[in-house]
Amino acid sequence: MGHRRAERHWPDVEFLDVALGAVRTEEREGYIERLEAFVEQHRARLEELLRAYGPGSRPASHGRYALIGRPETLVILERMETNPFGLRAQGEKELEDVFLGDLEFAWGPRIRLSR
């Protein structure tokens, strides 16, 4: 397990903390259930994302898309769909922009004008 640490660019907990920090206080009650519903709703899209960009894929072999396949990715993707501006504001404070940008690209376009 020791050699895997070098591949990681951040502590596990930090990214999850940032993602959860984008969940507004009034959204916290029932958030786990909403996250589960998000996963069900987007299951095919999530599976495709994992296949195309996840560990073992060609894009991942270049050291990019490092978030894909990690548990906190679900929270980040849910936030991208629900509150992208909140996530960006949180992210610009603490996240490496490139990882968030890669994840946004891999997840694909959302209807940005709808909000």
Rosetta constraint file for C-alpha pairs under 8 A:
AtomPair CA 1 CA 5 HARMONIC 7.47 0.50
AtomPair CA 3 CA 7 HARMONIC 7.81 0.50
AtomPair CA 4 CA 8 HARMONIC 7.15 0.50
AtomPair CA 10 CA 14 HARMONIC 7.03 0.50
AtomPair CA 10 CA 15 HARMONIC 7.54 0.50
AtomPair CA 11 CA 15 HARMONIC 7.35 0.50
AtomPair CA 12 CA 16 HARMONIC 7.04 0.50
AtomPair CA 13 CA 17 HARMONIC 6.07 0.50
AtomPair CA 14 CA 18 HARMONIC 6.30 0.50
AtomPair CA 15 CA 19 HARMONIC 6.21 0.50
AtomPair CA 15 CA 72 HARMONIC 6.96 0.50
AtomPair CA 15 CA 95 HARMONIC 7.18 0.50
AtomPair CA 16 CA 20 HARMONIC 6.02 0.50
AtomPair CA 16 CA 72 HARMONIC 5.13 0.50
AtomPair CA 16 CA 75 HARMONIC 7.63 0.50
AtomPair CA 17 CA 21 HARMONIC 5.88 0.50
AtomPair CA 18 CA 22 HARMONIC 6.67 0.50
AtomPair CA 18 CA 90 HARMONIC 6.49 0.50
AtomPair CA 18 CA 91 HARMONIC 6.82 0.50
AtomPair CA 18 CA 94 HARMONIC 7.07 0.50
AtomPair CA 18 CA 95 HARMONIC 7.46 0.50
AtomPair CA 19 CA 23 HARMONIC 7.28 0.50
AtomPair CA 19 CA 72 HARMONIC 7.30 0.50
AtomPair CA 19 CA 75 HARMONIC 6.10 0.50
AtomPair CA 19 CA 76 HARMONIC 5.37 0.50
AtomPair CA 19 CA 79 HARMONIC 7.40 0.50
AtomPair CA 19 CA 87 HARMONIC 6.83 0.50
AtomPair CA 19 CA 90 HARMONIC 7.79 0.50
AtomPair CA 19 CA 91 HARMONIC 7.98 0.50
AtomPair CA 20 CA 75 HARMONIC 7.00 0.50
AtomPair CA 21 CA 90 HARMONIC 7.01 0.50
AtomPair CA 22 CA 79 HARMONIC 7.04 0.50
AtomPair CA 22 CA 83 HARMONIC 7.74 0.50
AtomPair CA 22 CA 86 HARMONIC 5.54 0.50
AtomPair CA 22 CA 87 HARMONIC 5.14 0.50
AtomPair CA 22 CA 90 HARMONIC 6.16 0.50
AtomPair CA 23 CA 27 HARMONIC 6.20 0.50
AtomPair CA 23 CA 28 HARMONIC 6.53 0.50
AtomPair CA 23 CA 79 HARMONIC 7.36 0.50
AtomPair CA 24 CA 28 HARMONIC 6.57 0.50
AtomPair CA 27 CA 31 HARMONIC 6.33 0.50
AtomPair CA 30 CA 34 HARMONIC 6.44 0.50
AtomPair CA 31 CA 35 HARMONIC 6.06 0.50
AtomPair CA 32 CA 36 HARMONIC 6.22 0.50
AtomPair CA 33 CA 37 HARMONIC 6.22 0.50
AtomPair CA 34 CA 38 HARMONIC 6.10 0.50
AtomPair CA 35 CA 39 HARMONIC 6.30 0.50
AtomPair CA 35 CA 74 HARMONIC 7.66 0.50
AtomPair CA 35 CA 75 HARMONIC 7.14 0.50
AtomPair CA 35 CA 78 HARMONIC 6.92 0.50
AtomPair CA 36 CA 40 HARMONIC 6.30 0.50
AtomPair CA 37 CA 41 HARMONIC 6.04 0.50
AtomPair CA 38 CA 42 HARMONIC 6.09 0.50
AtomPair CA 38 CA 78 HARMONIC 6.70 0.50
AtomPair CA 39 CA 43 HARMONIC 5.45 0.50
AtomPair CA 39 CA 46 HARMONIC 7.64 0.50
AtomPair CA 39 CA 74 HARMONIC 7.50 0.50
AtomPair CA 42 CA 46 HARMONIC 6.00 0.50
AtomPair CA 43 CA 47 HARMONIC 6.14 0.50
AtomPair CA 44 CA 48 HARMONIC 6.18 0.50
AtomPair CA 45 CA 49 HARMONIC 6.12 0.50
AtomPair CA 45 CA 107 HARMONIC 7.99 0.50
AtomPair CA 46 CA 50 HARMONIC 6.21 0.50
AtomPair CA 47 CA 51 HARMONIC 6.17 0.50
AtomPair CA 48 CA 52 HARMONIC 5.99 0.50
AtomPair CA 49 CA 53 HARMONIC 5.75 0.50
AtomPair CA 49 CA 54 HARMONIC 6.86 0.50
AtomPair CA 49 CA 68 HARMONIC 7.74 0.50
AtomPair CA 49 CA 106 HARMONIC 6.66 0.50
AtomPair CA 49 CA 107 HARMONIC 6.60 0.50
AtomPair CA 50 CA 54 HARMONIC 4.32 0.50
AtomPair CA 50 CA 55 HARMONIC 7.60 0.50
AtomPair CA 50 CA 68 HARMONIC 6.51 0.50
AtomPair CA 50 CA 69 HARMONIC 6.27 0.50
AtomPair CA 51 CA 57 HARMONIC 7.02 0.50
AtomPair CA 52 CA 57 HARMONIC 6.16 0.50
AtomPair CA 52 CA 59 HARMONIC 7.88 0.50
AtomPair CA 53 CA 57 HARMONIC 5.50 0.50
AtomPair CA 53 CA 58 HARMONIC 7.29 0.50
AtomPair CA 53 CA 59 HARMONIC 5.80 0.50
AtomPair CA 53 CA 60 HARMONIC 5.91 0.50
AtomPair CA 53 CA 65 HARMONIC 6.44 0.50
AtomPair CA 53 CA 68 HARMONIC 6.79 0.50
AtomPair CA 53 CA 106 HARMONIC 7.10 0.50
AtomPair CA 54 CA 60 HARMONIC 6.22 0.50
AtomPair CA 54 CA 65 HARMONIC 7.15 0.50
AtomPair CA 54 CA 66 HARMONIC 7.82 0.50
AtomPair CA 54 CA 68 HARMONIC 5.20 0.50
AtomPair CA 54 CA 69 HARMONIC 5.65 0.50
AtomPair CA 55 CA 60 HARMONIC 5.84 0.50
AtomPair CA 55 CA 61 HARMONIC 7.67 0.50
AtomPair CA 55 CA 66 HARMONIC 7.89 0.50
AtomPair CA 55 CA 68 HARMONIC 7.37 0.50
AtomPair CA 55 CA 69 HARMONIC 6.80 0.50
AtomPair CA 56 CA 60 HARMONIC 6.39 0.50
AtomPair CA 56 CA 61 HARMONIC 6.58 0.50
AtomPair CA 57 CA 61 HARMONIC 6.33 0.50
AtomPair CA 58 CA 62 HARMONIC 7.17 0.50
AtomPair CA 59 CA 63 HARMONIC 7.51 0.50
AtomPair CA 59 CA 64 HARMONIC 6.38 0.50
AtomPair CA 59 CA 65 HARMONIC 7.00 0.50
AtomPair CA 60 CA 64 HARMONIC 5.23 0.50
AtomPair CA 60 CA 65 HARMONIC 5.58 0.50
AtomPair CA 60 CA 66 HARMONIC 6.64 0.50
AtomPair CA 64 CA 99 HARMONIC 7.25 0.50
AtomPair CA 64 CA 102 HARMONIC 7.21 0.50
AtomPair CA 65 CA 99 HARMONIC 6.35 0.50
AtomPair CA 65 CA 102 HARMONIC 5.72 0.50
AtomPair CA 65 CA 103 HARMONIC 6.34 0.50
AtomPair CA 66 CA 99 HARMONIC 6.94 0.50
AtomPair CA 67 CA 72 HARMONIC 7.88 0.50
AtomPair CA 67 CA 73 HARMONIC 6.09 0.50
AtomPair CA 67 CA 99 HARMONIC 6.77 0.50
AtomPair CA 67 CA 103 HARMONIC 7.16 0.50
AtomPair CA 68 CA 73 HARMONIC 6.16 0.50
AtomPair CA 68 CA 103 HARMONIC 7.25 0.50
AtomPair CA 69 CA 73 HARMONIC 6.91 0.50
AtomPair CA 70 CA 74 HARMONIC 7.97 0.50
AtomPair CA 71 CA 75 HARMONIC 7.82 0.50
AtomPair CA 72 CA 76 HARMONIC 6.39 0.50
AtomPair CA 73 CA 77 HARMONIC 5.99 0.50
AtomPair CA 74 CA 78 HARMONIC 6.05 0.50
AtomPair CA 75 CA 79 HARMONIC 6.14 0.50
AtomPair CA 76 CA 80 HARMONIC 6.15 0.50
AtomPair CA 76 CA 87 HARMONIC 7.65 0.50
AtomPair CA 77 CA 81 HARMONIC 6.36 0.50
AtomPair CA 77 CA 107 HARMONIC 7.75 0.50
AtomPair CA 78 CA 82 HARMONIC 6.06 0.50
AtomPair CA 79 CA 83 HARMONIC 5.08 0.50
AtomPair CA 79 CA 84 HARMONIC 5.89 0.50
AtomPair CA 79 CA 86 HARMONIC 7.88 0.50
AtomPair CA 79 CA 87 HARMONIC 6.29 0.50
AtomPair CA 80 CA 84 HARMONIC 4.23 0.50
AtomPair CA 80 CA 85 HARMONIC 7.93 0.50
AtomPair CA 80 CA 87 HARMONIC 6.71 0.50
AtomPair CA 80 CA 104 HARMONIC 7.71 0.50
AtomPair CA 81 CA 110 HARMONIC 7.41 0.50
AtomPair CA 83 CA 87 HARMONIC 6.41 0.50
AtomPair CA 84 CA 88 HARMONIC 6.12 0.50
AtomPair CA 85 CA 89 HARMONIC 6.08 0.50
AtomPair CA 86 CA 90 HARMONIC 6.16 0.50
AtomPair CA 87 CA 91 HARMONIC 5.75 0.50
AtomPair CA 88 CA 92 HARMONIC 5.87 0.50
AtomPair CA 89 CA 93 HARMONIC 6.72 0.50
AtomPair CA 90 CA 94 HARMONIC 6.64 0.50
AtomPair CA 90 CA 95 HARMONIC 7.79 0.50
AtomPair CA 91 CA 95 HARMONIC 4.61 0.50
AtomPair CA 91 CA 96 HARMONIC 7.45 0.50
AtomPair CA 91 CA 97 HARMONIC 7.13 0.50
AtomPair CA 91 CA 100 HARMONIC 7.80 0.50
AtomPair CA 92 CA 96 HARMONIC 7.64 0.50
AtomPair CA 92 CA 97 HARMONIC 6.81 0.50
AtomPair CA 95 CA 99 HARMONIC 7.83 0.50
AtomPair CA 95 CA 100 HARMONIC 7.47 0.50
AtomPair CA 96 CA 100 HARMONIC 6.95 0.50
AtomPair CA 97 CA 101 HARMONIC 5.99 0.50
AtomPair CA 98 CA 102 HARMONIC 6.01 0.50
AtomPair CA 99 CA 103 HARMONIC 6.19 0.50
AtomPair CA 100 CA 104 HARMONIC 6.15 0.50
AtomPair CA 101 CA 105 HARMONIC 6.15 0.50
AtomPair CA 102 CA 106 HARMONIC 6.10 0.50
AtomPair CA 103 CA 107 HARMONIC 5.98 0.50
AtomPair CA 104 CA 108 HARMONIC 6.34 0.50
AtomPair CA 104 CA 109 HARMONIC 7.75 0.50
AtomPair CA 105 CA 109 HARMONIC 7.28 0.50
